[in-house]
Amino acid sequence: MPSVTSQELLIILAALTVGGLVKGVTGMGLPIIAVPVMAGFLGVERAVLTMIIPTLVLNGYQVWTHRSEAGQLPEWPRLLLAGIPGAIFGATVLYLASDWFLSTALALWILGYVLLRLLHPSVSLSMPTRMRWSPVVGAASGALQAAVGIAAPIVAPYADALGLRPRTYVFAVCASFGTFAAAHLVIVIVLRMYTKELLTQSLLAVIPAIAFTPAGIWLRQFISQRVFDLLIRSILVAMSARLLYVSWFPH
């Protein structure tokens, strides 16, 4: 297990802090920012395992604060239920796959997400289409969440295509991420993937992340979504490039 220098620890803490702030504004941000940063220093498996509990706690908090929006998403229970078997598959991939494979897959998924966000047109899905495809979206999202710690490349474009207002969008993505993180936590405990050090690290990671989430929720009314989108995409591209470089050109 790699050691972490003081400078690297500060970078990781900064990623958790920024991720928590962006999480408060957009409903996304914590794993998207923190996992690639941490994976560059700790390896993908350790980064993913560290982020499970912070992801569960922060999304649970966001779901509770936006719970009045649940009635706007009739297909979401089907999506969430389908994500549980998907998470089982993804956790198996995390357990068996090499760090090189996981780093490459994570980097490509993130770059794919950035591309989708840039090219994704404004479309509107009918309710029958939403009900039909929600289990597929849920299963794929759960698998991706458990394998690389990020379900946003699938959940976020789908929720965006529904044309949801900001509060409903935040509830939708947070309910998804939180449910998949809970399923993932159960699976890794059953597989005994958590060491005492990793469990402690995961619990401690909650503190810097959740400390700035309320500030992000407050800032949502003042800050342009486009500014944060640009920030997230820039960080994602940089972190993906780092992951690909480290995995394909090791020193």
Contacts in CASP RR format, 6 or more apart in sequence:
PFRMAT RR
TARGET T0000
AUTHOR 0000-0000-0000
METHOD contacts of the structure
MODEL  1
MPSVTSQELLIILAALTVGGLVKGVTGMGLPIIAVPVMAGFLGVERAVLT
MIIPTLVLNGYQVWTHRSEAGQLPEWPRLLLAGIPGAIFGATVLYLASDW
FLSTALALWILGYVLLRLLHPSVSLSMPTRMRWSPVVGAASGALQAAVGI
AAPIVAPYADALGLRPRTYVFAVCASFGTFAAAHLVIVIVLRMYTKELLT
QSLLAVIPAIAFTPAGIWLRQFISQRVFDLLIRSILVAMSARLLYVSWFP
H
1 46 0 8 1.000
1 197 0 8 1.000
2 41 0 8 1.000
2 42 0 8 1.000
2 43 0 8 1.000
2 46 0 8 1.000
4 12 0 8 1.000
4 41 0 8 1.000
4 42 0 8 1.000
8 41 0 8 1.000
11 37 0 8 1.000
11 41 0 8 1.000
12 34 0 8 1.000
12 37 0 8 1.000
12 38 0 8 1.000
12 41 0 8 1.000
12 42 0 8 1.000
13 208 0 8 1.000
15 33 0 8 1.000
15 34 0 8 1.000
15 37 0 8 1.000
15 38 0 8 1.000
16 30 0 8 1.000
16 34 0 8 1.000
16 54 0 8 1.000
16 205 0 8 1.000
16 208 0 8 1.000
16 209 0 8 1.000
17 208 0 8 1.000
17 209 0 8 1.000
17 211 0 8 1.000
17 212 0 8 1.000
18 33 0 8 1.000
18 212 0 8 1.000
18 235 0 8 1.000
19 29 0 8 1.000
19 30 0 8 1.000
19 32 0 8 1.000
19 33 0 8 1.000
19 34 0 8 1.000
19 209 0 8 1.000
19 212 0 8 1.000
20 29 0 8 1.000
20 30 0 8 1.000
20 58 0 8 1.000
20 208 0 8 1.000
20 209 0 8 1.000
20 210 0 8 1.000
20 212 0 8 1.000
20 213 0 8 1.000
20 216 0 8 1.000
21 212 0 8 1.000
21 213 0 8 1.000
21 215 0 8 1.000
21 216 0 8 1.000
21 219 0 8 1.000
22 28 0 8 1.000
22 29 0 8 1.000
22 30 0 8 1.000
22 33 0 8 1.000
22 216 0 8 1.000
22 228 0 8 1.000
22 231 0 8 1.000
22 232 0 8 1.000
23 29 0 8 1.000
23 30 0 8 1.000
23 58 0 8 1.000
23 62 0 8 1.000
23 209 0 8 1.000
23 213 0 8 1.000
23 216 0 8 1.000
24 62 0 8 1.000
24 170 0 8 1.000
24 212 0 8 1.000
24 213 0 8 1.000
24 214 0 8 1.000
24 215 0 8 1.000
24 216 0 8 1.000
24 217 0 8 1.000
24 219 0 8 1.000
24 220 0 8 1.000
25 216 0 8 1.000
25 217 0 8 1.000
25 219 0 8 1.000
25 220 0 8 1.000
25 223 0 8 1.000
25 225 0 8 1.000
25 228 0 8 1.000
26 170 0 8 1.000
26 220 0 8 1.000
26 225 0 8 1.000
26 228 0 8 1.000
26 229 0 8 1.000
26 232 0 8 1.000
27 62 0 8 1.000
27 169 0 8 1.000
27 170 0 8 1.000
27 173 0 8 1.000
27 174 0 8 1.000
28 152 0 8 1.000
28 156 0 8 1.000
28 173 0 8 1.000
28 177 0 8 1.000
28 232 0 8 1.000
29 152 0 8 1.000
29 232 0 8 1.000
30 51 0 8 1.000
30 54 0 8 1.000
30 55 0 8 1.000
30 58 0 8 1.000
30 209 0 8 1.000
31 51 0 8 1.000
31 55 0 8 1.000
31 149 0 8 1.000
31 150 0 8 1.000
31 152 0 8 1.000
31 177 0 8 1.000
32 110 0 8 1.000
32 113 0 8 1.000
32 150 0 8 1.000
32 152 0 8 1.000
32 232 0 8 1.000
32 236 0 8 1.000
33 232 0 8 1.000
33 235 0 8 1.000
33 236 0 8 1.000
33 239 0 8 1.000
34 47 0 8 1.000
34 51 0 8 1.000
34 54 0 8 1.000
34 205 0 8 1.000
34 209 0 8 1.000
35 44 0 8 1.000
35 47 0 8 1.000
35 48 0 8 1.000
35 51 0 8 1.000
35 106 0 8 1.000
35 148 0 8 1.000
35 149 0 8 1.000
35 150 0 8 1.000
36 106 0 8 1.000
36 107 0 8 1.000
36 110 0 8 1.000
36 235 0 8 1.000
36 236 0 8 1.000
36 239 0 8 1.000
36 240 0 8 1.000
36 242 0 8 1.000
36 243 0 8 1.000
37 239 0 8 1.000
38 46 0 8 1.000
38 47 0 8 1.000
38 50 0 8 1.000
38 51 0 8 1.000
39 47 0 8 1.000
39 48 0 8 1.000
39 103 0 8 1.000
39 106 0 8 1.000
39 243 0 8 1.000
40 47 0 8 1.000
40 103 0 8 1.000
40 239 0 8 1.000
40 242 0 8 1.000
40 243 0 8 1.000
40 246 0 8 1.000
42 50 0 8 1.000
43 99 0 8 1.000
43 102 0 8 1.000
43 103 0 8 1.000
44 99 0 8 1.000
44 102 0 8 1.000
44 103 0 8 1.000
44 106 0 8 1.000
44 148 0 8 1.000
44 243 0 8 1.000
45 94 0 8 1.000
45 99 0 8 1.000
45 102 0 8 1.000
46 198 0 8 1.000
48 94 0 8 1.000
48 102 0 8 1.000
48 147 0 8 1.000
48 148 0 8 1.000
48 149 0 8 1.000
49 188 0 8 1.000
49 193 0 8 1.000
49 194 0 8 1.000
49 198 0 8 1.000
49 202 0 8 1.000
50 198 0 8 1.000
50 201 0 8 1.000
50 202 0 8 1.000
50 205 0 8 1.000
51 149 0 8 1.000
51 202 0 8 1.000
51 205 0 8 1.000
52 149 0 8 1.000
52 181 0 8 1.000
52 184 0 8 1.000
52 185 0 8 1.000
52 188 0 8 1.000
52 202 0 8 1.000
53 181 0 8 1.000
53 185 0 8 1.000
53 202 0 8 1.000
53 203 0 8 1.000
53 205 0 8 1.000
53 206 0 8 1.000
54 202 0 8 1.000
54 205 0 8 1.000
54 206 0 8 1.000
54 209 0 8 1.000
54 210 0 8 1.000
55 149 0 8 1.000
55 177 0 8 1.000
55 178 0 8 1.000
55 181 0 8 1.000
56 178 0 8 1.000
56 181 0 8 1.000
56 182 0 8 1.000
56 185 0 8 1.000
57 206 0 8 1.000
57 209 0 8 1.000
57 210 0 8 1.000
58 174 0 8 1.000
58 206 0 8 1.000
58 209 0 8 1.000
58 210 0 8 1.000
58 213 0 8 1.000
59 174 0 8 1.000
59 175 0 8 1.000
59 177 0 8 1.000
59 178 0 8 1.000
59 181 0 8 1.000
60 174 0 8 1.000
60 178 0 8 1.000
61 210 0 8 1.000
61 213 0 8 1.000
62 170 0 8 1.000
62 171 0 8 1.000
62 174 0 8 1.000
62 213 0 8 1.000
63 171 0 8 1.000
63 174 0 8 1.000
63 175 0 8 1.000
63 178 0 8 1.000
65 217 0 8 1.000
66 167 0 8 1.000
66 168 0 8 1.000
66 170 0 8 1.000
66 171 0 8 1.000
66 174 0 8 1.000
67 171 0 8 1.000
68 167 0 8 1.000
69 167 0 8 1.000
69 168 0 8 1.000
69 170 0 8 1.000
69 171 0 8 1.000
69 172 0 8 1.000
70 76 0 8 1.000
70 171 0 8 1.000
70 175 0 8 1.000
72 164 0 8 1.000
72 168 0 8 1.000
72 171 0 8 1.000
73 168 0 8 1.000
73 171 0 8 1.000
73 172 0 8 1.000
73 175 0 8 1.000
74 127 0 8 1.000
74 131 0 8 1.000
75 127 0 8 1.000
75 130 0 8 1.000
75 131 0 8 1.000
75 134 0 8 1.000
76 134 0 8 1.000
76 172 0 8 1.000
76 175 0 8 1.000
76 176 0 8 1.000
78 131 0 8 1.000
78 134 0 8 1.000
78 135 0 8 1.000
79 134 0 8 1.000
79 135 0 8 1.000
79 137 0 8 1.000
79 138 0 8 1.000
79 141 0 8 1.000
79 176 0 8 1.000
80 138 0 8 1.000
80 175 0 8 1.000
80 176 0 8 1.000
80 179 0 8 1.000
81 135 0 8 1.000
82 134 0 8 1.000
82 135 0 8 1.000
82 136 0 8 1.000
82 137 0 8 1.000
82 138 0 8 1.000
82 139 0 8 1.000
83 138 0 8 1.000
83 139 0 8 1.000
83 141 0 8 1.000
83 142 0 8 1.000
83 143 0 8 1.000
83 179 0 8 1.000
83 180 0 8 1.000
83 183 0 8 1.000
84 142 0 8 1.000
84 179 0 8 1.000
84 180 0 8 1.000
84 183 0 8 1.000
85 139 0 8 1.000
86 138 0 8 1.000
86 139 0 8 1.000
86 140 0 8 1.000
86 142 0 8 1.000
86 143 0 8 1.000
86 146 0 8 1.000
87 142 0 8 1.000
87 143 0 8 1.000
87 145 0 8 1.000
87 146 0 8 1.000
87 180 0 8 1.000
87 183 0 8 1.000
87 184 0 8 1.000
87 187 0 8 1.000
88 146 0 8 1.000
88 183 0 8 1.000
88 187 0 8 1.000
89 143 0 8 1.000
89 146 0 8 1.000
89 147 0 8 1.000
90 142 0 8 1.000
90 143 0 8 1.000
90 144 0 8 1.000
90 145 0 8 1.000
90 146 0 8 1.000
90 147 0 8 1.000
91 146 0 8 1.000
91 147 0 8 1.000
91 184 0 8 1.000
91 187 0 8 1.000
91 188 0 8 1.000
91 191 0 8 1.000
93 143 0 8 1.000
93 146 0 8 1.000
93 147 0 8 1.000
94 102 0 8 1.000
94 146 0 8 1.000
94 147 0 8 1.000
94 148 0 8 1.000
94 193 0 8 1.000
95 191 0 8 1.000
95 193 0 8 1.000
97 105 0 8 1.000
97 147 0 8 1.000
99 247 0 8 1.000
100 247 0 8 1.000
102 147 0 8 1.000
102 148 0 8 1.000
103 243 0 8 1.000
103 244 0 8 1.000
103 246 0 8 1.000
103 247 0 8 1.000
104 243 0 8 1.000
104 244 0 8 1.000
104 247 0 8 1.000
104 248 0 8 1.000
105 147 0 8 1.000
105 148 0 8 1.000
106 148 0 8 1.000
106 149 0 8 1.000
106 150 0 8 1.000
106 240 0 8 1.000
106 243 0 8 1.000
107 239 0 8 1.000
107 240 0 8 1.000
107 241 0 8 1.000
107 243 0 8 1.000
107 244 0 8 1.000
107 247 0 8 1.000
108 240 0 8 1.000
109 144 0 8 1.000
109 148 0 8 1.000
109 150 0 8 1.000
109 153 0 8 1.000
110 150 0 8 1.000
110 153 0 8 1.000
110 236 0 8 1.000
110 239 0 8 1.000
110 240 0 8 1.000
111 236 0 8 1.000
111 237 0 8 1.000
111 240 0 8 1.000
112 153 0 8 1.000
113 152 0 8 1.000
113 153 0 8 1.000
113 156 0 8 1.000
113 157 0 8 1.000
113 236 0 8 1.000
114 233 0 8 1.000
114 236 0 8 1.000
114 237 0 8 1.000
114 240 0 8 1.000
116 153 0 8 1.000
116 157 0 8 1.000
117 156 0 8 1.000
117 157 0 8 1.000
117 229 0 8 1.000
117 233 0 8 1.000
118 233 0 8 1.000
120 157 0 8 1.000
120 160 0 8 1.000
120 161 0 8 1.000
122 163 0 8 1.000
123 161 0 8 1.000
124 161 0 8 1.000
124 162 0 8 1.000
124 163 0 8 1.000
125 133 0 8 1.000
125 161 0 8 1.000
125 162 0 8 1.000
130 162 0 8 1.000
133 158 0 8 1.000
137 154 0 8 1.000
137 155 0 8 1.000
137 158 0 8 1.000
138 154 0 8 1.000
138 155 0 8 1.000
138 176 0 8 1.000
140 154 0 8 1.000
141 151 0 8 1.000
141 154 0 8 1.000
141 155 0 8 1.000
141 176 0 8 1.000
141 180 0 8 1.000
142 151 0 8 1.000
142 180 0 8 1.000
142 183 0 8 1.000
142 184 0 8 1.000
144 150 0 8 1.000
144 151 0 8 1.000
144 153 0 8 1.000
144 154 0 8 1.000
145 151 0 8 1.000
145 177 0 8 1.000
145 180 0 8 1.000
145 181 0 8 1.000
145 184 0 8 1.000
146 180 0 8 1.000
146 183 0 8 1.000
146 184 0 8 1.000
146 187 0 8 1.000
149 184 0 8 1.000
151 176 0 8 1.000
151 177 0 8 1.000
151 180 0 8 1.000
152 173 0 8 1.000
152 177 0 8 1.000
155 172 0 8 1.000
155 173 0 8 1.000
155 176 0 8 1.000
155 177 0 8 1.000
156 173 0 8 1.000
159 169 0 8 1.000
159 172 0 8 1.000
159 173 0 8 1.000
160 169 0 8 1.000
162 172 0 8 1.000
163 169 0 8 1.000
164 172 0 8 1.000
166 220 0 8 1.000
166 225 0 8 1.000
188 194 0 8 1.000
194 202 0 8 1.000
END
